Amino acid sequence: MGRYRYHIFACTNQREPDHRRGSCTARGSEEILKAFREELKQHPVPQPFRINKSGCLDACEDGPVFAVYPDGIYYRVCSREDARRIVTEHLVEGRIVTDLQILPPPELS
């Protein structure tokens, strides 16, 4: 096993406002990261875990993007409720939240 049971990466990449792919920061990832951290404090997430900002996770069109490792699951997290569901269902109960999951491109499937 790695250093953490779960390591969550929050894309906080920022691009020019008119960029064709957009950016997670423009879609509110910083505010959602704060909500995610608050949810993590309120639930019995297996230790040790870490959540931190990251650069681009290359799923810009689906953002705001959060990735959960070592599971390699990418999520579109648009609200505090989405963050709460990922914490309780994925991190605590061990079930992928499929309706929030960003599937890998076909060439990686």
Buried (B, 14 or more C-beta within 10 A) or exposed (E): EEEBBBBBBBBBBBBEEEEEEBBBBBBBBBEBBEBBBEBBEEEEBEEEBEBEEBEBBEBBEBBBBBBBEEEEBBBBBBEBEBBBBBBBBBBEEEEBBEEBBBEEEEEEE
